[in-house]
Amino acid sequence: MTTLNQIKLFTIAVSMVLFFSMCGKDEDPDTEKPVITVAEPGSNDTISIASDPEMHIEFTTTDNIALKSLTVVVNDSSNIEVFREEPNVSGLKVHSYHDHYMLSGIKKLFQYTVVITATDKSDNVSTKTIPVFVGP
């Protein structure tokens, strides 16, 4: 093989390595976590089932690139999951959520916890934990 052919092969090989090493790389990796803005319930709100037997859960989740997943969980005072929802948010930049968890059989004041977890396409995670008191 002549020196000229070796130089050509070397140039092609280096070009291919540079091309493939640059493919698929983000120039600015996404490091921003999703933002969760809660309207209801407020932290440490007290809900009386005598006047309203529902826990209103309302919030908006946003991300600068795109959301991947969203989980809404309500745990009772024993930390047992009593409500779970995972709406499809894949690819959305903004998602507004509004739902109601029906409360019943409550004879004294208990603390419930609402946990909202949003994950974006780059696996950045935000979590909001909201304590709520529920009584008769």
Rosetta blueprint (number, residue, H / E / L):
1 M L
2 T L
3 T H
4 L H
5 N H
6 Q H
7 I H
8 K H
9 L H
10 F H
11 T H
12 I H
13 A H
14 V H
15 S H
16 M H
17 V H
18 L H
19 F H
20 F H
21 S H
22 M H
23 C L
24 G L
25 K L
26 D L
27 E L
28 D L
29 P L
30 D L
31 T L
32 E L
33 K L
34 P L
35 V E
36 I E
37 T E
38 V E
39 A E
40 E E
41 P L
42 G L
43 S L
44 N L
45 D E
46 T E
47 I E
48 S E
49 I L
50 A L
51 S L
52 D L
53 P L
54 E E
55 M E
56 H E
57 I E
58 E E
59 F E
60 T E
61 T E
62 T E
63 D L
64 N L
65 I L
66 A L
67 L E
68 K E
69 S E
70 L E
71 T E
72 V E
73 V E
74 V E
75 N E
76 D L
77 S L
78 S L
79 N L
80 I L
81 E E
82 V E
83 F E
84 R E
85 E E
86 E L
87 P L
88 N L
89 V L
90 S L
91 G L
92 L L
93 K L
94 V E
95 H E
96 S E
97 Y E
98 H E
99 D E
100 H E
101 Y E
102 M E
103 L L
104 S L
105 G L
106 I L
107 K L
108 K L
109 L L
110 F E
111 Q E
112 Y E
113 T E
114 V E
115 V E
116 I E
117 T E
118 A E
119 T E
120 D E
121 K L
122 S L
123 D L
124 N L
125 V E
126 S E
127 T E
128 K E
129 T E
130 I E
131 P E
132 V E
133 F E
134 V E
135 G E
136 P L
